[in-house]
Amino acid sequence: MRNRNTNTILRGASILFLTAALVLTITSLIAYSRQRNNYPSSMTIAGVPVGGLSPAQASQRLLEVYTSPIEAQYNNAVFHIDPGTVGFQVDVETMLAAADLTRTGGSFWGGFWDFIWNRSPLETQIPLSASISEDRLREYLQNEIASRYDQPPEPAQPIPGGTSFLPGAPGQTLDLDRAVLLITDALRSPTNRTVALTFTRSTAARPTIENLEILLKQIIITSDFDGLIGFYMMDLQTGQEIHFAINNKQEIPVEPDIAFTASSTIKVPIVASYLINRGSNLDAETADVISRTLGRSDNSATDLVLERIDPHNGPIIVTHDMEAIGLQSTYLGGMFYLGAPNLLPNRVTPGNSRPDVFADPDPYSQTTPSEMGILLADLYQCAQNGGGALIAAFPDKVSPDTCQLLIDFMAQDKLGALIQGGVPDGTLVPHKHGYVLSRDGVMHDTSDAGIVYTPGGNFVLSIYTYHPVQNIWDITNPLFVSLSQAIYNYFNISIQ
């Protein structure tokens, strides 16, 4: 009796235990199945935690994160950039497909076993799948940010009534390439969605060459000089030119350019012609003769150079050589000694045939400011890089060394006034100045033409003046000095 009761109790307990185990198993299977319908707790999609979320919920969360605006800071301004505006698109379907494959791709019963034993699933990271239109992003940055908040450099401005310039202000420009990288990274990040855009700083711009021209004309008009001045300048870095003429305070045309007495500035073409025709391998005696010609403006030495070009036709050869490089109004008709015959009498050039202006040019020796300036620019280009008209016209006779030799001889002219008077001591100014007393014993012409080498840029300057009454040195020289100083300051704003 007792054994029968015991067995009944044991049988009932076993049934109860099995029933409870079955109920627990079914309950766990239901819970696991429900959990399996959602993403595992350790899963992230594109850096966004999606554990416990359904695919629909995960999709919503991903869109909330990756369609939220990017905050960009630039030049004390804050911008909110809509990802869609710059062509950023998140491929949610591809990421959810990868997540679903991870969620359902493993063994059901293996996952259930881990669930029963409360084992955490392995961490799963689904990478971001997205695209961006770099062209649209660049267009947005340029049109919405750079165009509004970039600060262009402010050019220096000439000081009215002087030869100096007020310094400009540096500019600030959006670093576009860097901005594209920063914003792209922010768009692809679920958390770091704020960026500070960088910029590049540009130096203050030099005044425009038009502003310089205005200043130079003001200097002339406000000076005490009331004669005729022909002016030519070339920026040897850019090839930009300033070319004008002013007669008795009134600007006049420079086409064709005005013929002036060349005086001693014609010695540059003379030595150039010698080097073209006789070569640059100079003996000591010839080097001394040329040094006296250009360094001390010795007329007798100049005649020796002409004789060595050709005993009878030296001046004509010089003239033909200048014609060969396109200088139509530059010529030499005779030697320098008194009574020398004029080999080119009544020579007509574009410069001396103008009916509207007359500078009473010497019938023996003439040039124009622009032609002398162009010759010096050709010398510079030839010496620097083998360019210019001299080498083009005389390829077998002229080399960079030839041109540099002539420039070196010109550097021996140490007048210390005119163009040289307007630049700091020690500035290299290969040049040739000229002035001459006319038959009436009065100086009517003063000129200077040279190459000025400066830290901020090199330039050619050619200035010729004529006064029908008297070219007074104490008026003309300060004018040359002021013009030269203004141009030097233009090229060297920071050290003016």
C-alpha positions, 0 to 999 in steps of 0.5 A, spaced: 500 500 500 505 504 501 509 503 495 503 504 491 502 511 494 509 512 493 510 511 486 503 515 484 507 521 488 513 520 484 509 519 477 505 525 479 511 529 480 515 527 474 509 529 470 509 536 473 516 537 472 516 535 465 510 539 464 513 545 467 519 543 463 515 543 456 512 550 458 518 553 460 521 550 453 515 553 449 515 559 453 523 560 451 522 558 444 517 563 443 521 569 447 527 567 442 523 567 436 520 574 438 528 576 439 530 573 433 525 577 429 529 583 432 536 585 431 541 582 436 543 587 442 550 587 440 549 589 433 550 596 430 549 598 423 553 604 420 555 605 427 548 606 430 546 601 435 540 597 433 539 591 438 532 589 440 530 593 434 525 591 428 528 592 421 523 598 420 525 601 427 532 600 425 531 603 418 527 609 422 533 610 426 538 610 421 535 615 417 534 620 423 541 619 424 544 620 417 539 625 415 540 630 420 544 636 418 551 637 419 553 643 423 559 647 419 563 653 422 567 658 418 569 665 419 565 666 425 558 663 422 555 657 423 551 653 417 547 647 418 548 643 411 542 638 409 545 632 407 540 631 401 542 638 399 549 636 398 548 629 394 549 625 400 544 618 400 544 612 405 543 605 402 539 603 408 536 597 404 543 594 403 545 595 410 539 592 413 539 586 408 546 585 411 544 585 418 538 580 416 543 575 413 547 576 420 540 576 424 537 569 421 543 566 417 546 562 423 543 556 426 536 556 430 537 551 435 544 553 436 542 560 437 536 558 442 541 554 446 545 560 447 539 564 449 537 559 454 544 559 457 544 567 457 550 567 452 551 574 449 551 574 441 558 576 438 558 583 437 556 585 429 558 591 426 554 592 419 559 598 415 555 604 412 553 604 405 552 611 402 554 615 397 555 623 396 556 627 390 562 631 391 560 636 385 554 638 389 558 638 395 563 643 392 558 647 388 554 648 395 561 650 399 563 655 393 556 658 392 553 658 399 559 659 404 565 661 400 562 666 396 559 669 402 564 669 407 571 669 404 575 675 405 579 677 398 585 681 400 585 688 400 590 691 395 595 697 398 593 704 395 597 709 393 597 715 398 595 722 394 601 727 393 606 722 395 610 716 393 608 711 398 602 706 399 598 704 404 599 697 406 593 693 404 590 687 408 590 680 407 585 675 405 581 669 407 579 663 402 575 657 404 580 651 403 575 647 399 579 641 398 579 640 406 572 642 407 570 637 402 574 632 406 571 634 413 564 634 411 564 628 407 567 625 414 562 628 418 556 626 413 559 619 414 559 619 422 553 618 426 556 622 432 561 627 430 557 631 425 560 638 427 566 641 423 570 647 423 572 649 416 579 651 415 581 657 410 588 659 407 590 666 408 593 670 402 597 676 402 595 683 401 595 684 394 599 689 390 596 695 387 593 694 380 598 697 375 592 702 373 593 705 380 600 706 379 599 709 373 594 714 376 599 716 381 605 717 376 601 721 372 599 725 379 606 726 381 608 729 374 602 734 374 603 736 381 611 737 380 614 744 377 616 741 371 612 744 365 615 741 359 614 734 355 616 728 358 615 721 355 615 715 360 615 707 359 615 702 364 615 694 364 614 689 369 619 684 368 615 679 371 608 680 368 610 684 361 605 689 363 607 696 361 605 703 363 606 708 357 604 715 357 607 722 355 605 729 358 606 735 355 605 742 359 601 738 364 596 735 359 597 728 357 598 726 349 597 720 345 604 716 345 602 712 338 607 713 335 611 714 340 615 721 341 622 722 338 627 725 343 634 726 343 638 720 345 644 723 347 648 718 351 643 713 352 644 711 345 651 708 347 647 702 350 645 700 342 652 702 340 655 697 345 650 692 343 651 693 336 659 692 337 657 685 341 653 683 336 658 684 330 665 683 334 663 678 339 663 678 347 670 675 348 673 682 349 681 683 350 683 688 356 683 694 352 676 693 349 673 692 355 676 698 358 674 702 352 666 700 353 667 701 361 669 708 359 663 709 354 658 706 359 661 707 366 663 714 365 659 716 358 666 718 355 664 720 348 671 719 345 671 712 348 664 711 344 667 713 338 673 708 338 667 703 339 664 705 333 670 705 329 671 698 331 664 696 329 666 699 322 671 705 321 666 708 316 659 706 317 659 704 325 653 709 326 649 706 320 650 699 322 648 700 329 642 703 326 641 697 322 641 693 328 636 696 332 631 696 326 633 688 326 629 688 333 624 692 331 626 699 333 624 704 328 625 710 331 632 709 334 638 711 330 645 714 330 647 718 324 654 720 326 660 719 330 660 724 337 666 728 335 665 735 333 664 736 326 662 729 324 658 728 318 651 726 319 651 719 315 643 719 315 641 726 314 634 728 314 632 721 317 624 720 317 622 716 323 615 714 326 617 718 332 620 724 329 614 725 324 608 727 328 605 734 327 602 735 334 608 735 338 616 736 337 621 735 342 627 738 337 630 731 337 638 731 335 638 730 327 644 725 329 641 721 335 634 719 336 630 714 340 623 714 344 622 712 351 618 705 349 624 703 344 629 704 349 625 701 354 623 695 350 631 694 348 632 694 355 627 689 356 630 684 351 637 685 354 634 682 361 630 677 358 636 675 354 640 674 360 635 671 364 632 665 359 635 666 352 629 670 350 627 676 347 628 680 340 636 680 340 637 673 340 631 672 335 634 677 330 641 674 331 641 667 334 648 666 332 651 672 335 648 673 341 647 669 347 645 670 354 652 671 356 653 677 351 646 680 354 649 679 361 656 682 359 652 689 357 648 689 363 654 689 367 657 694 363 651 699 364 651 697 372 658 701 372 654 708 371 654 710 378 650 717 377 647 716 384 641 721 381 635 721 376 633 713 377 638 711 381 636 717 386 629 714 388 631 707 390 635 705 396 642 705 396 645 698 394 640 697 389 642 694 382 640 699 377 644 698 370 642 704 366 645 710 362 643 717 363 643 722 358 643 730 358 646 735 353 647 742 352 644 745 345 647 750 341 644 755 345 648 753 351 642 751 355 640 744 357 633 742 354 634 734 354 635 730 360 633 722 360 635 716 364 633 708 362 635 702 366 633 696 369 632 696 376 633 690 380 628 689 387 626 684 392 619 685 390 620 684 383 624 687 377 622 693 372 625 697 366 624 704 367 625 709 361 624 717 362 625 722 357 624 730 358 624 736 354 623 743 355 623 748 350 626 754 354 631 750 359 631 743 363 632 745 370 636 740 373 633 742 380 626 741 377 627 735 373 632 730 377 627 730 383 621 728 378 625 722 376 627 721 383 620 721 385 617 717 379 623 712 381 621 711 388 614 710 387 615 704 382 620 701 387 615 702 393 609 699 388 614 693 387 616 693 395 610 695 399 612 691 405 619 695 405 617 701 402 
